[in-house]
């Protein structure tokens, strides 16, 4: 059976509550057999990978630079791209669903790319989208890691 690949996106410099949420998301995903896909660096990316590894999961880090050594220590498979922020496209295209936790502009770009390419998005405390002053309900929102992972699997219609 093929694994589900779930992207976890968020800031490289994150608050403790964001790191805690990312670590829990990573562990919950690993418990369900998902491969956790991140940008491979620190902050939310590292916390999600750490959580996945703590639950026996597999992690994929798609790096902006050329050096595998840039990956956080919890990444199993490193893919150095040399593409800088353009690697965000590869992160999105590698996943079946994206969970965005908080975030800065890099996270916003991943959310936008996912929505543009039909990859479902679930957000925890992340960007709110507006067009013409009106809120755009383009993706599911969760208040906690458990709900986020449940919603991610629900939008995929993937059995547990």
Backbone bond lengths (Angstrom), bond angles and torsions (degrees), N, CA, C in turn:
res aa  C-N    CA-C-N  psi(-1)  N-CA   C-N-CA  omega(-1)  CA-C   N-CA-C  phi
1 X - - - 1.455 - - 1.528 109.21 -
2 X 1.299 116.95 134.30 1.456 121.70 -178.94 1.524 110.52 -72.49
3 X 1.306 115.65 143.44 1.463 121.02 177.50 1.521 109.84 -75.90
4 X 1.310 114.64 155.02 1.450 121.48 169.53 1.523 106.96 -89.23
5 X 1.314 117.21 135.12 1.461 122.28 178.02 1.522 107.67 -105.00
6 X 1.325 115.65 118.93 1.453 120.35 -177.59 1.520 109.24 -117.37
7 X 1.323 115.86 120.62 1.454 120.91 176.64 1.517 110.25 -80.27
8 X 1.327 115.55 141.41 1.457 121.48 172.76 1.521 106.24 -123.95
9 X 1.313 114.67 120.01 1.454 122.01 -174.61 1.519 109.45 -119.62
10 X 1.321 115.88 145.64 1.461 120.33 177.59 1.514 110.34 173.67
11 X 1.315 116.69 179.01 1.454 120.75 -173.47 1.526 113.73 -69.92
12 X 1.324 114.83 146.03 1.449 121.09 174.41 1.518 112.04 -70.32
13 X 1.312 116.61 -27.20 1.470 121.95 174.24 1.521 106.48 -116.78
14 X 1.312 115.62 102.07 1.467 120.55 -171.07 1.523 111.30 -117.13
15 X 1.310 113.80 160.36 1.464 121.85 175.49 1.525 109.63 -77.16
16 X 1.337 117.77 156.05 1.470 120.49 179.49 1.527 113.83 -53.62
17 X 1.317 118.09 -39.66 1.469 120.17 179.87 1.524 111.21 -66.67
18 X 1.333 117.58 -34.83 1.463 121.57 177.58 1.527 110.75 -69.50
19 X 1.326 115.95 -39.55 1.464 120.57 178.20 1.527 110.70 -64.95
20 X 1.306 115.45 -41.26 1.468 120.42 178.68 1.527 110.52 -62.95
21 X 1.332 116.57 -44.57 1.467 120.69 178.72 1.521 110.89 -62.35
22 X 1.333 117.06 -42.47 1.458 120.79 -178.97 1.525 111.34 -65.66
23 X 1.315 116.69 -41.09 1.461 119.60 179.27 1.529 110.55 -63.65
24 X 1.320 116.29 -41.75 1.467 120.00 178.93 1.527 110.46 -66.63
25 X 1.317 118.51 -42.17 1.463 121.61 176.71 1.525 109.61 -57.79
26 X 1.332 116.90 -47.09 1.454 120.61 179.50 1.519 112.71 -58.29
27 X 1.326 116.90 -43.43 1.470 119.18 -179.12 1.524 111.35 -69.34
28 X 1.322 117.71 -39.95 1.468 120.57 178.19 1.530 111.31 -63.85
29 X 1.317 116.39 -39.93 1.465 119.82 178.47 1.524 110.89 -64.65
30 X 1.320 116.32 -43.78 1.467 120.25 179.43 1.521 111.08 -62.85
31 X 1.330 116.93 -38.24 1.462 120.58 178.11 1.522 111.50 -61.14
32 X 1.323 117.20 -27.36 1.466 121.96 178.30 1.523 112.52 -92.00
33 X 1.320 116.23 1.58 1.461 120.05 177.07 1.509 115.54 87.32
34 X 1.325 118.12 10.16 1.467 121.11 -179.74 1.521 111.00 -76.44
35 X 1.320 115.68 150.57 1.450 122.28 166.93 1.523 105.94 -87.78
36 X 1.330 117.26 127.74 1.461 121.96 -179.62 1.525 108.63 -91.84
37 X 1.332 115.64 121.29 1.461 123.05 -177.86 1.519 108.54 -107.92
38 X 1.337 116.58 127.79 1.468 120.76 176.96 1.516 109.41 -139.05
39 X 1.326 114.73 179.25 1.460 121.18 172.87 1.512 112.52 -77.94
40 X 1.330 117.29 -0.75 1.452 122.39 169.39 1.514 117.91 79.77
41 X 1.323 117.80 -0.94 1.459 119.70 -176.36 1.530 110.70 -99.98
42 X 1.339 117.71 -144.39 1.461 122.40 -173.95 1.513 114.05 -92.35
43 X 1.318 115.35 -165.23 1.450 121.96 177.25 1.512 112.82 63.71
44 X 1.333 116.46 -132.55 1.463 122.39 -179.36 1.528 110.44 -58.69
45 X 1.319 117.19 -37.73 1.472 120.53 -179.35 1.530 110.59 -61.75
46 X 1.315 116.23 -47.17 1.464 120.71 179.87 1.522 111.26 -65.86
47 X 1.322 116.64 -43.30 1.470 120.21 -179.28 1.528 111.10 -62.05
48 X 1.326 117.53 -42.07 1.471 120.49 178.74 1.527 110.71 -63.61
49 X 1.316 116.43 -41.63 1.467 120.23 178.28 1.525 111.08 -65.82
50 X 1.317 117.26 -42.35 1.465 121.73 178.27 1.532 110.31 -60.08
51 X 1.320 116.20 -43.93 1.464 120.21 178.12 1.515 112.01 -62.87
52 X 1.317 116.17 -42.79 1.469 119.94 179.59 1.524 110.55 -63.34
53 X 1.310 116.79 -44.89 1.467 120.04 -179.33 1.530 111.25 -65.74
54 X 1.326 117.74 -35.50 1.470 120.79 179.47 1.522 111.37 -63.94
55 X 1.341 116.57 -23.32 1.465 121.60 179.42 1.525 111.59 -103.73
56 X 1.329 116.94 13.94 1.455 120.58 176.26 1.515 115.20 80.96
57 X 1.327 117.45 18.22 1.454 121.20 -176.33 1.513 114.40 -88.04
58 X 1.325 114.17 -179.56 1.464 122.86 179.43 1.520 108.80 -114.25
59 X 1.337 115.79 140.39 1.460 120.95 -178.66 1.522 111.17 -125.62
60 X 1.320 115.06 145.44 1.455 123.32 177.38 1.518 107.58 -124.37
61 X 1.325 116.82 124.60 1.461 121.84 177.70 1.513 110.66 -113.12
62 X 1.325 116.65 119.29 1.465 122.25 179.49 1.530 106.51 -101.54
63 X 1.314 115.20 102.69 1.461 122.53 -168.33 1.528 113.38 -86.87
64 X 1.337 117.18 147.44 1.456 120.12 177.49 1.530 112.82 -75.32
65 X 1.324 117.30 -27.69 1.459 121.63 -176.05 1.520 113.15 -96.58
66 X 1.318 114.24 -165.49 1.459 121.25 -176.15 1.525 113.81 -103.62
67 X 1.319 117.64 -7.79 1.457 121.42 -173.42 1.522 112.01 -104.99
68 X 1.325 116.31 123.20 1.466 120.61 175.81 1.523 111.44 -58.90
69 X 1.326 115.88 -30.68 1.467 120.99 -178.12 1.530 113.05 -65.36
70 X 1.326 118.12 -12.30 1.464 121.70 177.65 1.530 112.29 -73.81
71 X 1.323 116.87 -17.26 1.470 120.92 -177.19 1.523 110.53 -67.84
72 X 1.327 115.38 150.21 1.454 119.15 174.59 1.533 108.38 -68.12
73 X 1.328 117.41 159.29 1.474 119.84 -172.78 1.522 115.02 -68.60
74 X 1.312 117.96 -6.19 1.467 121.52 -177.60 1.521 112.85 -98.72
75 X 1.321 117.67 3.43 1.467 121.72 179.67 1.528 109.25 -84.87
76 X 1.329 116.45 126.88 1.464 122.00 176.82 1.524 111.70 -82.08
77 X 1.322 115.62 -50.18 1.455 121.31 -176.84 1.520 107.23 -116.10
78 X 1.327 115.99 120.20 1.467 120.36 -179.56 1.524 109.42 -106.54
79 X 1.303 114.80 137.30 1.458 121.11 177.18 1.530 107.69 -125.97
80 X 1.336 117.69 93.23 1.463 119.37 176.46 1.531 109.16 -74.93
81 X 1.329 115.82 132.34 1.468 118.90 -174.66 1.524 113.94 -111.40
82 X 1.324 117.66 -27.24 1.455 119.55 -173.92 1.513 112.79 67.21
83 X 1.342 116.67 16.80 1.462 121.78 -174.17 1.525 114.27 -101.95
84 X 1.330 117.52 0.41 1.454 119.14 -177.08 1.516 110.81 59.52
85 X 1.324 116.07 -140.91 1.463 120.83 -178.20 1.530 112.90 -66.18
86 X 1.304 117.77 -17.66 1.467 119.49 178.01 1.524 111.34 -64.35
87 X 1.348 116.75 -16.17 1.458 119.40 177.63 1.518 111.59 -65.27
88 X 1.345 117.72 -15.41 1.460 120.56 177.91 1.526 111.20 -57.33
89 X 1.313 115.99 -33.94 1.466 119.89 176.72 1.522 110.63 -61.61
90 X 1.317 117.09 -41.95 1.460 120.94 179.85 1.519 111.46 -67.12
91 X 1.327 117.09 -37.52 1.470 120.30 176.80 1.523 109.14 -58.88
92 X 1.322 116.17 -49.15 1.467 120.96 -178.85 1.520 111.45 -63.19
93 X 1.328 116.95 -44.97 1.472 119.93 -176.54 1.523 112.23 -69.88
94 X 1.331 117.16 -20.80 1.468 120.80 179.93 1.522 112.61 -82.79
95 X 1.325 117.76 -11.40 1.463 118.35 -174.91 1.531 112.08 -112.29
96 X 1.330 113.42 155.88 1.464 121.13 177.96 1.523 111.54 -87.45
97 X 1.308 115.67 -25.54 1.465 123.28 177.72 1.522 106.49 -153.68
98 X 1.323 117.05 150.97 1.463 122.51 -178.70 1.522 109.59 -119.04
99 X 1.332 116.34 130.19 1.457 121.53 172.12 1.525 106.82 -107.16
100 X 1.329 116.57 116.69 1.462 122.56 -179.70 1.519 108.77 -101.52
101 X 1.325 115.62 124.11 1.463 121.53 -179.55 1.519 108.08 -114.37
102 X 1.339 115.98 116.19 1.471 122.05 -178.37 1.529 108.37 52.82
103 X 1.333 118.05 -131.97 1.449 120.06 170.75 1.504 116.99 117.31
104 X 1.300 112.55 158.34 1.452 123.67 175.68 1.530 107.60 -112.13
105 X 1.325 117.67 -154.57 1.460 120.34 -175.82 1.529 112.90 -68.21
106 X 1.327 118.15 -30.83 1.463 119.80 176.27 1.521 111.01 -61.90
107 X 1.336 115.87 -42.53 1.461 120.82 177.06 1.523 110.21 -64.13
108 X 1.322 116.20 -42.59 1.465 120.37 178.24 1.531 110.44 -59.42
109 X 1.329 116.80 -40.65 1.472 118.76 179.35 1.519 110.77 -64.73
110 X 1.337 117.94 -38.52 1.462 120.49 178.21 1.522 111.39 -66.92
111 X 1.331 116.79 -40.61 1.461 120.48 176.84 1.533 109.60 -61.09
112 X 1.317 116.99 -46.95 1.471 120.55 -179.32 1.527 111.46 -63.26
113 X 1.323 116.98 -43.96 1.468 120.10 178.89 1.524 111.35 -63.25
114 X 1.319 116.31 -40.19 1.469 119.47 178.37 1.529 110.13 -62.61
115 X 1.317 116.62 -48.70 1.461 119.75 -179.34 1.528 111.17 -61.52
116 X 1.328 116.92 -40.01 1.467 121.70 -179.43 1.523 111.46 -64.84
117 X 1.335 117.19 -34.43 1.460 121.03 -174.84 1.524 113.88 -100.92
118 X 1.328 116.93 5.85 1.458 120.22 175.33 1.520 115.51 84.56
119 X 1.323 117.22 13.01 1.461 120.42 175.51 1.523 107.58 -83.99
120 X 1.330 118.46 122.46 1.461 119.91 -179.98 1.533 111.72 -62.02
121 X 1.326 115.60 148.10 1.464 122.20 -179.34 1.517 109.41 -125.63
122 X 1.333 115.22 140.00 1.459 122.91 170.23 1.521 106.05 -125.07
123 X 1.309 117.38 134.06 1.462 120.57 -177.76 1.514 113.32 -119.06
124 X 1.320 114.91 141.78 1.467 122.64 171.26 1.523 106.51 -119.50
125 X 1.317 117.52 107.27 1.466 121.47 177.29 1.516 113.45 57.41
126 X 1.312 117.02 34.43 1.465 120.42 -176.68 1.517 110.71 -105.01
127 X 1.282 116.36 -163.39 1.450 123.54 -174.34 1.527 113.03 -57.84
128 X 1.323 114.48 144.79 1.460 121.73 170.76 1.517 106.44 -106.79
129 X 1.298 116.26 129.58 1.456 120.78 -175.48 1.529 110.54 -99.91
130 X 1.341 114.52 137.26 1.460 121.01 177.67 1.526 108.97 -134.62
131 X 1.329 114.04 146.26 1.461 120.10 174.62 1.515 106.27 -137.29
132 X 1.338 115.93 125.22 1.460 120.13 -177.99 1.518 112.42 59.50
133 X 1.321 116.87 30.41 1.463 121.55 178.97 1.517 114.71 83.34
134 X 1.313 116.64 -5.38 1.460 121.47 -179.33 1.522 110.47 -103.92
135 X 1.322 115.94 138.09 1.456 120.22 177.85 1.522 110.16 -64.92
136 X 1.327 115.50 138.48 1.457 122.71 176.63 1.528 106.67 -108.74
137 X 1.308 115.88 115.53 1.468 121.01 -179.82 1.528 108.42 -88.15
138 X 1.328 115.87 72.77 1.460 121.18 -172.48 1.518 113.72 -87.53
139 X 1.344 116.94 -13.65 1.458 118.92 -178.41 1.518 110.83 -152.75
140 X 1.314 114.04 163.33 1.462 121.90 -179.83 1.525 110.58 -71.68
141 X 1.322 115.89 146.75 1.465 121.53 177.62 1.520 109.13 -120.85
142 X 1.324 114.96 143.02 1.456 121.28 179.22 1.522 108.78 -130.62
143 X 1.319 115.64 152.02 1.461 119.67 179.15 1.514 112.49 -98.14
144 X 1.336 117.16 -9.67 1.462 120.05 -177.17 1.530 109.62 -153.67
145 X 1.333 116.81 164.05 1.467 120.73 -177.55 1.529 113.97 -59.70
146 X 1.310 117.31 -40.72 1.466 120.15 -178.95 1.522 111.34 -60.36
147 X 1.315 116.28 -45.85 1.465 120.88 179.12 1.522 110.91 -66.34
148 X 1.332 116.98 -39.05 1.461 120.46 -179.74 1.528 111.25 -61.40
149 X 1.321 116.42 -45.31 1.466 119.70 -179.22 1.526 110.06 -67.98
150 X 1.314 117.23 -40.52 1.466 120.51 177.58 1.533 110.34 -60.42
151 X 1.330 116.93 -45.48 1.468 120.71 178.91 1.525 111.61 -64.74
152 X 1.326 116.83 -38.21 1.461 120.28 179.18 1.521 110.44 -59.94
153 X 1.311 116.52 -44.35 1.468 119.08 178.99 1.532 111.60 -72.27
154 X 1.310 116.91 -32.10 1.459 119.46 178.89 1.520 111.33 -66.78
155 X 1.344 118.71 -43.08 1.454 119.83 -179.08 1.525 111.91 -68.78
156 X 1.327 116.39 -21.62 1.451 120.51 176.17 1.518 112.79 -87.97
157 X 1.330 115.65 -16.68 1.459 121.53 -172.97 1.529 110.91 55.35
158 X 1.328 114.57 42.58 1.460 121.55 179.29 1.526 108.15 -98.84
159 X 1.333 118.22 125.94 1.451 118.76 178.61 1.523 110.97 -68.05
160 X 1.337 115.31 152.90 1.466 119.95 179.00 1.498 111.04 -70.43
